[in-house]
Amino acid sequence: MIYLDSAATTMEKPASVANATAWAMTHMASPGRGGHRAGMRAADTLFELRETAAQLFEVPSPDRVVLTYNATHAINMAIHALVRPGDTVLISGYEHNAVTRPLCARKDIHIRVAQAPVFDQKGMLEAFRRELEHGVDVVICTHVSNVFGFILPVEELSQLCQDKGVPLLVDASQSAGSLPVRLSAWGAAYVAMPGHKGLYGPQGTGLLLCGEELPTPLLYGGTGSESKNQAMPEVLPDRLEAGTQNVAGAAGLLAGLRFIQRKGISRIGAYEHCLCTHMMDALGRIPGIHVFRGNAAQSGVCSITVEGMDCEEVGAWLARRGVAVRAGLHCAPLAHQTAGTLDTGTVRLSFSVFNTTQQVHSVAALMGKMVRCCTK
């Protein structure tokens, strides 16, 4: 199989991730639930995970790295902590359902959308600037669109939010591991990310990076600390980590983060962007294929449409020939509405460090054959 669906999950992982996960399954117990060796191993692993993530993503203290089950869990926790009844929340026009659904479920808030054409970073920043002038209580922005690979101007937006004193939540689901993510430099209230995409960890893992405020918990329960107290602990990470942790997943995620450290985030991002550029060059030469292209404003993710073919049909045709892509709306109808593809969807090709130039050539040749055979 040629796997080009890493924006959904990086199925191809470093061997160290599987090894660490399997070892933890038989050698680690629950952290904070016993002073025995198996429990202490788990506690040490979780601390090393927090410490490594804090170094990678510029978090002042490992305690402010909260373990979650995925980015959606992390985003829900952050929204619960940040958004109060009557608040006006400003989002980009490229948000995933992980952001829009929790917000739309809140009937006691107002939602505004900063709109700009796809890949127009200056226009997007100006749209946020205009909306902020009208009064906003919380800003939520994806770092990279999961549909188009559009890199939003989070660096500049964070400065606008700091100038206005507005808390910022960044969804780094498509950027963590391939672009710089800087909690401290951004002055963000929260940054959410999954473990199973660009961090090469197992599914069912994620991180919430927390700024200076003490958040309101989303879940309540045992933490292995302050057991006599019926209120949740007043310290992080315990305050947001009720219940038994996914220790095996955390061990695998730690191995994924170490892999990222060894490779280097900038090198990974440059390699994925290079593969994506080669793919867009090749597909752009095929009559009938429309490539959504943003050059420097694009990560290692691209979307296409094929004239005369439904995107789901394209995805199924490729799957039967051993190529894994994603077709449809990608859980982000707002992004498609913004870009004008809500009625058609797109076919998305997304890359990881395990893809090769030869794979790009093979897929491009296959898609050329598809267009010749299926669109006559």
C-alpha positions as CSV (number, residue, x, y, z in Angstrom):
1,M,0.0,0.0,0.0
2,I,1.1,3.6,-0.7
3,Y,-0.3,5.4,2.3
4,L,-1.1,9.1,1.7
5,D,-3.6,9.7,4.5
6,S,-1.3,10.9,7.3
7,A,-3.4,13.9,8.0
8,A,-6.0,11.4,9.4
9,T,-3.4,9.3,11.2
10,T,0.2,8.4,10.5
11,M,-0.3,4.6,10.1
12,E,3.4,4.1,9.4
13,K,5.2,4.6,12.7
14,P,8.8,4.3,13.9
15,A,9.5,0.8,15.2
16,S,10.3,2.3,18.6
17,V,6.7,3.4,19.0
18,A,5.3,-0.1,18.8
19,N,8.1,-1.5,20.9
20,A,7.5,1.0,23.7
21,T,3.8,0.5,23.6
22,A,4.1,-3.3,23.8
23,W,6.7,-3.2,26.6
24,A,4.5,-0.9,28.7
25,M,1.5,-3.3,28.3
26,T,3.4,-5.9,30.4
27,H,5.7,-3.8,32.6
28,M,3.7,-0.7,33.7
29,A,0.8,-0.3,36.1
30,S,-1.1,2.9,36.9
31,P,0.9,6.0,37.8
32,G,0.1,7.5,41.2
33,R,-1.8,4.3,42.3
34,G,1.1,2.5,44.1
35,G,4.7,2.8,45.2
36,H,5.7,-0.5,43.6
37,R,8.1,-0.8,40.7
38,A,5.4,-1.2,38.0
39,G,3.6,1.9,39.1
40,M,6.8,4.0,39.4
41,R,7.8,3.0,35.9
42,A,4.5,4.4,34.6
43,A,4.9,7.6,36.6
44,D,8.5,8.1,35.3
45,T,7.3,7.5,31.7
46,L,4.5,10.0,32.0
47,F,6.9,12.6,33.5
48,E,9.4,12.0,30.7
49,L,6.6,12.4,28.1
50,R,5.6,15.8,29.7
51,E,9.2,16.9,29.9
52,T,9.9,16.0,26.3
53,A,6.7,17.7,25.1
54,A,7.6,20.8,27.1
55,Q,11.0,21.1,25.4
56,L,9.5,20.6,21.9
57,F,6.6,23.0,22.2
58,E,8.1,25.7,24.5
59,V,6.0,25.0,27.6
60,P,7.4,26.6,30.7
61,S,6.8,23.6,33.0
62,P,6.2,19.9,32.3
63,D,3.2,20.1,34.7
64,R,1.4,22.2,32.1
65,V,1.4,19.3,29.6
66,V,-1.9,17.5,30.1
67,L,-2.4,14.0,28.6
68,T,-5.6,13.5,26.6
69,Y,-7.2,10.8,24.5
70,N,-7.0,12.8,21.3
71,A,-7.1,16.4,20.0
72,T,-10.9,16.5,20.2
73,H,-10.7,15.7,23.9
74,A,-8.1,18.4,24.4
75,I,-10.1,21.0,22.4
76,N,-13.3,20.2,24.4
77,M,-11.4,20.6,27.7
78,A,-10.0,24.0,26.6
79,I,-13.3,25.3,25.3
80,H,-15.0,24.2,28.6
81,A,-12.3,26.1,30.5
82,L,-12.3,29.3,28.4
83,V,-15.8,29.9,27.1
84,R,-18.4,31.4,29.4
85,P,-22.1,32.1,28.9
86,G,-22.6,35.2,26.8
87,D,-19.1,35.1,25.3
88,T,-18.3,36.0,21.7
89,V,-16.0,33.4,20.2
90,L,-14.0,34.2,17.0
91,I,-12.9,31.3,14.8
92,S,-11.3,31.0,11.4
93,G,-13.2,29.8,8.4
94,Y,-11.1,26.6,8.3
95,E,-12.0,25.0,11.6
96,H,-12.5,21.3,12.0
97,N,-15.7,19.9,13.6
98,A,-13.6,19.2,16.7
99,V,-13.9,23.0,17.2
100,T,-17.2,23.9,15.6
101,R,-19.4,21.2,17.1
102,P,-18.5,21.9,20.8
103,L,-19.1,25.6,20.1
104,C,-22.4,25.1,18.2
105,A,-23.6,22.9,21.1
106,R,-23.4,25.9,23.3
107,K,-26.6,27.9,22.8
108,D,-25.4,30.6,25.3
109,I,-22.6,32.0,23.2
110,H,-22.1,34.0,20.0
111,I,-19.8,32.6,17.2
112,R,-18.1,34.8,14.6
113,V,-16.0,33.7,11.7
114,A,-12.9,35.4,10.3
115,Q,-13.2,34.7,6.5
116,A,-10.5,34.9,3.8
117,P,-9.7,32.9,0.6
118,V,-7.7,29.8,1.0
119,F,-4.0,30.3,1.2
120,D,-4.4,34.1,1.7
121,Q,-2.5,34.6,5.0
122,K,-2.6,38.4,4.8
123,G,-6.3,38.4,4.2
124,M,-6.9,36.0,7.1
125,L,-4.9,38.1,9.5
126,E,-6.8,41.2,8.4
127,A,-10.1,39.4,8.9
128,F,-9.1,38.5,12.4
129,R,-8.0,42.1,13.0
130,R,-11.3,43.5,11.8
131,E,-13.3,41.1,14.0
132,L,-11.2,41.8,17.1
133,E,-12.0,45.5,16.8
134,H,-15.7,44.7,17.4
135,G,-15.1,43.0,20.7
136,V,-14.2,39.3,21.2
137,D,-13.9,37.2,24.3
138,V,-12.0,34.1,23.0
139,V,-10.2,33.3,19.7
140,I,-9.8,29.8,18.4
141,C,-7.7,29.1,15.3
142,T,-6.4,26.0,13.6
143,H,-2.7,26.3,12.8
144,V,-3.1,24.3,9.5
145,S,-6.2,23.4,7.6
146,N,-6.7,19.7,7.6
147,V,-8.4,19.9,4.2
148,F,-6.0,22.2,2.2
149,G,-2.8,22.3,4.2
150,F,-3.3,26.1,4.5
151,I,-0.9,27.4,7.1
152,L,-2.8,30.1,9.0
153,P,-0.8,33.1,10.4
154,V,-0.9,32.0,14.0
155,E,2.3,33.7,14.9
156,E,0.9,37.2,13.9
157,L,-2.6,36.4,15.2
158,S,-1.2,35.5,18.6
159,Q,0.4,39.0,18.8
160,L,-3.0,40.6,18.0
161,C,-4.6,38.5,20.7
162,Q,-2.0,39.5,23.2
163,D,-2.4,43.2,22.3
164,K,-6.2,42.9,22.9
165,G,-5.9,40.7,26.0
166,V,-8.0,38.0,24.3
167,P,-7.2,34.4,25.2
168,L,-6.2,32.2,22.2
169,L,-6.7,28.5,21.7
170,V,-4.7,26.9,18.9
171,D,-5.6,23.6,17.2
172,A,-2.2,22.2,16.2
173,S,-3.6,18.9,15.0
174,Q,-2.0,19.3,11.5
175,S,1.1,21.1,12.5
176,A,2.6,19.5,15.6
177,G,5.7,17.6,14.6
178,S,6.2,19.3,11.2
179,L,5.9,23.1,12.1
180,P,7.2,25.0,15.1
181,V,4.5,25.1,17.9
182,R,5.4,27.6,20.6
183,L,3.0,27.9,23.6
184,S,5.1,30.6,25.4
185,A,6.0,32.7,22.4
186,W,2.4,32.7,21.2
187,G,1.1,33.6,24.7
188,A,-1.6,31.1,24.0
189,A,-4.1,30.0,26.7
190,Y,-4.1,26.5,25.3
191,V,-2.6,24.5,22.4
192,A,-4.3,21.2,21.5
193,M,-2.8,18.3,19.5
194,P,-3.2,14.6,18.8
195,G,-0.5,12.1,19.4
196,H,-1.3,9.8,16.5
197,K,-0.7,12.2,13.6
198,G,2.5,14.2,13.2
199,L,3.9,13.0,16.5
200,Y,3.8,9.4,15.4
201,G,2.3,8.1,18.6
202,P,-0.5,5.5,19.0
203,Q,-4.2,6.3,18.4
204,G,-6.0,7.3,21.5
205,T,-3.4,9.8,22.6
206,G,-3.2,13.6,22.7
207,L,-1.8,16.6,24.5
208,L,-3.2,19.8,25.8
209,L,-0.6,22.5,26.5
210,C,-1.8,24.9,29.1
211,G,-0.9,28.6,29.7
212,E,-1.0,30.4,33.0
213,E,-4.6,30.1,34.0
214,L,-5.9,27.3,36.2
215,P,-8.6,25.7,34.1
216,T,-12.0,24.4,35.1
217,P,-12.1,20.5,34.8
218,L,-14.2,18.9,32.1
219,L,-14.1,15.5,33.9
220,Y,-14.1,14.8,37.6
221,G,-12.7,11.7,39.4
222,G,-9.7,10.0,40.9
223,T,-6.3,11.3,40.2
224,G,-4.1,9.3,42.6
225,S,-3.5,12.6,44.5
226,E,-5.3,14.5,47.3
227,S,-7.7,11.5,47.7
228,K,-9.2,12.9,50.9
229,N,-10.3,16.1,49.1
230,Q,-13.6,15.8,47.2
231,A,-12.7,18.7,45.0
232,M,-10.4,18.3,42.0
233,P,-6.8,19.2,42.8
234,E,-5.8,22.8,42.3
235,V,-2.7,21.9,40.4
236,L,-1.9,20.7,36.9
237,P,-1.8,18.2,35.4
238,D,-3.9,16.4,38.0
239,R,-6.7,18.9,37.7
240,L,-7.5,17.8,34.2
241,E,-6.5,14.1,34.3
242,A,-9.3,12.3,36.0
243,G,-9.2,8.5,35.8
244,T,-6.7,5.9,34.7
245,Q,-4.3,7.1,32.0
246,N,-3.5,5.4,28.7
247,V,0.0,4.4,30.0
248,A,0.8,2.2,27.0
249,G,-0.2,4.9,24.6
250,A,1.8,7.5,26.6
251,A,4.9,5.2,26.3
252,G,4.4,5.0,22.6
253,L,3.8,8.7,22.3
254,L,7.1,9.4,24.2
255,A,8.9,7.2,21.6
256,G,7.2,9.2,18.9
257,L,8.3,12.5,20.4
258,R,11.9,11.3,20.7
259,F,11.8,10.3,17.0
260,I,10.7,13.8,16.2
261,Q,13.5,15.2,18.2
262,R,16.1,13.1,16.4
263,K,14.7,14.0,13.0
264,G,14.1,17.6,13.7
265,I,10.8,19.4,13.2
266,S,12.1,21.8,10.5
267,R,13.6,18.9,8.5
268,I,10.4,16.9,8.7
269,G,8.3,19.8,7.6
270,A,10.6,20.6,4.7
271,Y,10.6,17.0,3.5
272,E,6.8,16.7,3.6
273,H,6.4,20.0,1.8
274,C,8.9,18.9,-0.8
275,L,6.9,15.7,-1.5
276,C,3.7,17.6,-1.6
277,T,5.1,20.1,-4.1
278,H,6.3,17.3,-6.3
279,M,2.9,15.7,-6.2
280,M,1.1,19.0,-7.0
281,D,3.5,19.6,-9.9
282,A,2.8,16.2,-11.3
283,L,-0.9,16.3,-10.8
284,G,-1.2,19.8,-12.1
285,R,0.1,18.6,-15.5
286,I,-2.8,16.2,-15.9
287,P,-5.8,17.7,-17.7
288,G,-9.0,17.6,-15.7
289,I,-7.3,17.6,-12.2
290,H,-7.6,20.8,-10.2
291,V,-5.0,21.2,-7.5
292,F,-5.5,23.6,-4.6
293,R,-2.1,25.1,-4.2
294,G,-0.7,27.6,-1.8
295,N,3.1,27.3,-2.1
296,A,4.8,28.8,1.0
297,A,1.4,29.0,2.7
298,Q,0.9,25.2,2.4
299,S,2.1,22.3,4.5
300,G,2.5,18.6,3.4
301,V,-1.2,18.3,2.7
302,C,-3.0,19.0,-0.6
303,S,-6.5,18.6,-2.0
304,I,-7.6,18.1,-5.5
305,T,-10.8,17.6,-7.5
306,V,-11.1,15.6,-10.7
307,E,-13.4,16.9,-13.5
308,G,-16.2,14.5,-14.2
309,M,-15.6,12.3,-11.2
310,D,-17.0,12.3,-7.7
311,C,-14.3,12.6,-5.1
312,E,-15.5,9.5,-3.3
313,E,-15.3,7.6,-6.6
314,V,-11.7,8.8,-7.0
315,G,-10.8,7.7,-3.5
316,A,-12.4,4.2,-4.1
317,W,-10.6,3.8,-7.5
318,L,-7.3,4.5,-5.8
319,A,-8.0,2.3,-2.8
320,R,-8.7,-0.7,-5.1
321,R,-5.2,-0.1,-6.6
322,G,-3.4,0.1,-3.2
323,V,-3.3,3.8,-2.7
324,A,-4.8,5.2,0.6
325,V,-6.1,8.8,0.4
326,R,-9.1,10.5,1.9
327,A,-12.2,11.8,0.0
328,G,-15.1,13.8,1.1
329,L,-15.5,16.7,3.6
330,H,-12.8,15.5,6.0
331,C,-14.9,16.5,9.1
332,A,-14.4,20.2,8.2
333,P,-17.5,21.5,6.3
334,L,-16.7,25.1,7.3
335,A,-13.4,24.9,5.4
336,H,-15.1,23.6,2.3
337,Q,-17.8,26.3,2.6
338,T,-15.1,28.9,2.8
339,A,-13.2,27.5,-0.2
340,G,-16.3,26.8,-2.3
341,T,-16.0,23.0,-2.3
342,L,-18.9,22.2,0.1
343,D,-21.0,20.5,-2.6
344,T,-18.1,18.5,-4.1
345,G,-15.7,17.8,-1.3
346,T,-12.1,17.1,-2.3
347,V,-9.6,14.2,-2.5
348,R,-6.8,14.8,0.0
349,L,-3.3,13.5,-0.2
350,S,-1.1,13.9,2.9
351,F,2.5,13.0,3.5
352,S,4.8,11.8,6.3
353,V,8.5,11.1,6.7
354,F,7.9,7.5,5.5
355,N,6.7,8.5,2.0
356,T,9.1,8.7,-0.9
357,T,9.6,10.5,-4.2
358,Q,9.1,7.2,-6.0
359,Q,5.7,6.8,-4.4
360,V,4.8,10.3,-5.6
361,H,5.7,9.3,-9.2
362,S,3.8,6.1,-9.0
363,V,0.6,7.7,-7.7
364,A,0.8,10.6,-10.2
365,A,1.1,8.0,-13.1
366,L,-1.8,6.0,-11.7
367,M,-4.0,9.1,-11.5
368,G,-3.1,10.0,-15.0
369,K,-4.3,6.6,-16.1
370,M,-7.5,7.1,-14.0
371,V,-8.3,10.4,-15.8
372,R,-7.8,8.8,-19.2
373,C,-9.9,5.8,-18.4
374,C,-12.7,7.2,-16.3
375,T,-13.4,10.7,-17.6
376,K,-13.9,10.1,-21.3
